[in-house]
Amino acid sequence: MMRKFGLIGYPLTHSFSKKYFSAKFEKESIWDCQFDLYEIPQIGDFEKVLAENPDLEGMSVTIPYKQEVIPFLDELDLACAEIGAVNCIQIRDGKRRGFNTDYIGFKNSLTSWLGDILPNALVLGTGGASKAVKVALRDLGVEFLAVSRSKGENQISYSELANEPDFLKKYRLIINTTPLGTFPKTEEMPEIPVEMLNESHRVYDLVYNPAETMLMKACLEKGGKAKNGMDMLVLQAEAAWTIWNS
Ligand SMILES: NC(=O)c1ccc[n+]([C@@H]2O[C@H](COP(=O)([O-])OP(=O)(O)OC[C@H]3O[C@@H](n4cnc5c(N)ncnc54)[C@H](OP(=O)(O)O)[C@@H]3O)[C@@H](O)[C@H]2O)c1
């Protein structure tokens, strides 16, 4: 019998997960698994998908349902509950458990890149991905500060960052969780004072297309190091696979 997995979201025009899992099943000769797209115009249709596919064992969740899906689940993993967003569901013995594999993917890719002794971090952007990043940083014991276009507690603005050189001395890891720099608008980048960057800085850009963003390039040109979001993307998919099979 085929084991079934899938993705819910709307719209689902270019899904990384579908491509990733289809290629994985083929490459690893996993012939008894299939991964399907369930493009649902409203979250209420999630129940219909499950009713029509009672043998689904695992689902990935993407925009716009990472939060809206929570009331449809029985349990949330601890980090996932703290983040308040689900991107992976395990369905077993009639129970639906939610996980956040962006958290796992980010945490593991960051430590395998920089090791266990990590610099203080600036987190650019305050959207869904930033929440997974912040919980991961907290769990790794990294001091961090958010940078946002809007005012809020425990966060600074881009102009405060530009006008106060001490921020880039104290925080040497810059994590971009904004979509700025993503194809096709590859000329865009967050407004950070690049002239203050030096060889001690590290840029971790969650953007993975293009492979080298303008922000990464700016840091590399000053002698620093930079990493894109591709490892995180692959690790979050593999974390989902582990959860579905554990
Ligand atoms: N590599 C991976 O595995 C992975 C995983 C998840 C997400 N991502 C990528 O991470 C990015 C963010 O995802 P998300 O779901 O968090 O998106 P999102 O919810 O739309 O949030 C992004 C945040 O970026 C800031 N922002 C948006 N437009 C901006 C602009 N024009 N200028 C400056 N700041 C802007 C906003 O924060 P403020 O309003 O506070 O400024 C916003 O909350 C996307 O590019 C996504 O593809 C990658």
Ligand as a Chemical Component Dictionary entry (heavy atoms), coordinates in Angstrom:
data_LIG
# 
_chem_comp.id                   LIG 
_chem_comp.type                 NON-POLYMER 
_chem_comp.pdbx_formal_charge   0 
_chem_comp.three_letter_code    LIG 
# 
loop_
_chem_comp_atom.comp_id 
_chem_comp_atom.atom_id 
_chem_comp_atom.alt_atom_id 
_chem_comp_atom.type_symbol 
_chem_comp_atom.charge 
_chem_comp_atom.model_Cartn_x 
_chem_comp_atom.model_Cartn_y 
_chem_comp_atom.model_Cartn_z 
_chem_comp_atom.pdbx_ordinal 
LIG N1  N1  N 0  15.324 28.955 4.094  1  
LIG C1  C1  C 0  14.211 28.514 4.630  2  
LIG O1  O1  O 0  14.075 27.318 4.950  3  
LIG C2  C2  C 0  13.097 29.472 4.905  4  
LIG C3  C3  C 0  12.068 29.130 5.798  5  
LIG C4  C4  C 0  11.060 30.063 6.046  6  
LIG C5  C5  C 0  11.083 31.289 5.390  7  
LIG N2  N2  N 1  12.084 31.573 4.515  8  
LIG C6  C6  C 0  12.141 32.868 3.823  9  
LIG O2  O2  O 0  12.140 33.881 4.802  10 
LIG C7  C7  C 0  11.491 35.042 4.317  11 
LIG C8  C8  C 0  10.451 35.519 5.309  12 
LIG O3  O3  O 0  9.410  34.584 5.447  13 
LIG P1  P1  P 0  8.150  34.927 6.363  14 
LIG O4  O4  O 0  7.179  33.827 6.181  15 
LIG O5  O5  O -1 8.558  35.309 7.743  16 
LIG O6  O6  O 0  7.592  36.230 5.622  17 
LIG P2  P2  P 0  6.647  37.334 6.203  18 
LIG O7  O7  O 0  5.789  36.797 7.300  19 
LIG O8  O8  O 0  6.050  37.964 5.036  20 
LIG O9  O9  O 0  7.615  38.343 7.009  21 
LIG C9  C9  C 0  8.743  38.888 6.629  22 
LIG C10 C10 C 0  9.057  40.114 7.496  23 
LIG O10 O10 O 0  9.971  40.865 6.736  24 
LIG C11 C11 C 0  9.774  42.242 6.911  25 
LIG N3  N3  N 0  9.540  42.826 5.583  26 
LIG C12 C12 C 0  8.615  42.466 4.650  27 
LIG N4  N4  N 0  8.689  43.251 3.566  28 
LIG C13 C13 C 0  9.698  44.128 3.799  29 
LIG C14 C14 C 0  10.248 45.223 3.080  30 
LIG N5  N5  N 0  9.799  45.564 1.866  31 
LIG N6  N6  N 0  11.261 45.907 3.648  32 
LIG C15 C15 C 0  11.723 45.589 4.891  33 
LIG N7  N7  N 0  11.224 44.568 5.616  34 
LIG C16 C16 C 0  10.237 43.850 5.081  35 
LIG C17 C17 C 0  8.560  42.416 7.782  36 
LIG O11 O11 O 0  8.993  42.717 9.114  37 
LIG P3  P3  P 0  8.800  44.205 9.733  38 
LIG O12 O12 O 0  7.394  44.603 9.361  39 
LIG O13 O13 O 0  9.011  44.016 11.181 40 
LIG O14 O14 O 0  9.817  45.093 9.105  41 
LIG C18 C18 C 0  7.889  41.059 7.715  42 
LIG O15 O15 O 0  7.180  40.743 8.881  43 
LIG C19 C19 C 0  10.920 34.642 2.950  44 
LIG O16 O16 O 0  11.804 35.124 1.971  45 
LIG C20 C20 C 0  10.915 33.134 2.976  46 
LIG O17 O17 O 0  11.064 32.587 1.685  47 
LIG C21 C21 C 0  13.092 30.695 4.261  48 
# 
loop_
_chem_comp_bond.comp_id 
_chem_comp_bond.atom_id_1 
_chem_comp_bond.atom_id_2 
_chem_comp_bond.value_order 
_chem_comp_bond.pdbx_ordinal 
LIG N1  C1  SING 1  
LIG C1  O1  DOUB 2  
LIG C1  C2  SING 3  
LIG C2  C3  SING 4  
LIG C2  C21 DOUB 5  
LIG C3  C4  DOUB 6  
LIG C4  C5  SING 7  
LIG C5  N2  DOUB 8  
LIG N2  C6  SING 9  
LIG N2  C21 SING 10 
LIG C6  O2  SING 11 
LIG C6  C20 SING 12 
LIG O2  C7  SING 13 
LIG C7  C8  SING 14 
LIG C7  C19 SING 15 
LIG C8  O3  SING 16 
LIG O3  P1  SING 17 
LIG P1  O4  DOUB 18 
LIG P1  O5  SING 19 
LIG P1  O6  SING 20 
LIG O6  P2  SING 21 
LIG P2  O7  DOUB 22 
LIG P2  O8  SING 23 
LIG P2  O9  SING 24 
LIG O9  C9  SING 25 
LIG C9  C10 SING 26 
LIG C10 O10 SING 27 
LIG C10 C18 SING 28 
LIG O10 C11 SING 29 
LIG C11 N3  SING 30 
LIG C11 C17 SING 31 
LIG N3  C12 SING 32 
LIG N3  C16 SING 33 
LIG C12 N4  DOUB 34 
LIG N4  C13 SING 35 
LIG C13 C14 SING 36 
LIG C13 C16 DOUB 37 
LIG C14 N5  SING 38 
LIG C14 N6  DOUB 39 
LIG N6  C15 SING 40 
LIG C15 N7  DOUB 41 
LIG N7  C16 SING 42 
LIG C17 O11 SING 43 
LIG C17 C18 SING 44 
LIG O11 P3  SING 45 
LIG P3  O12 DOUB 46 
LIG P3  O13 SING 47 
LIG P3  O14 SING 48 
LIG C18 O15 SING 49 
LIG C19 O16 SING 50 
LIG C19 C20 SING 51 
LIG C20 O17 SING 52 
# 
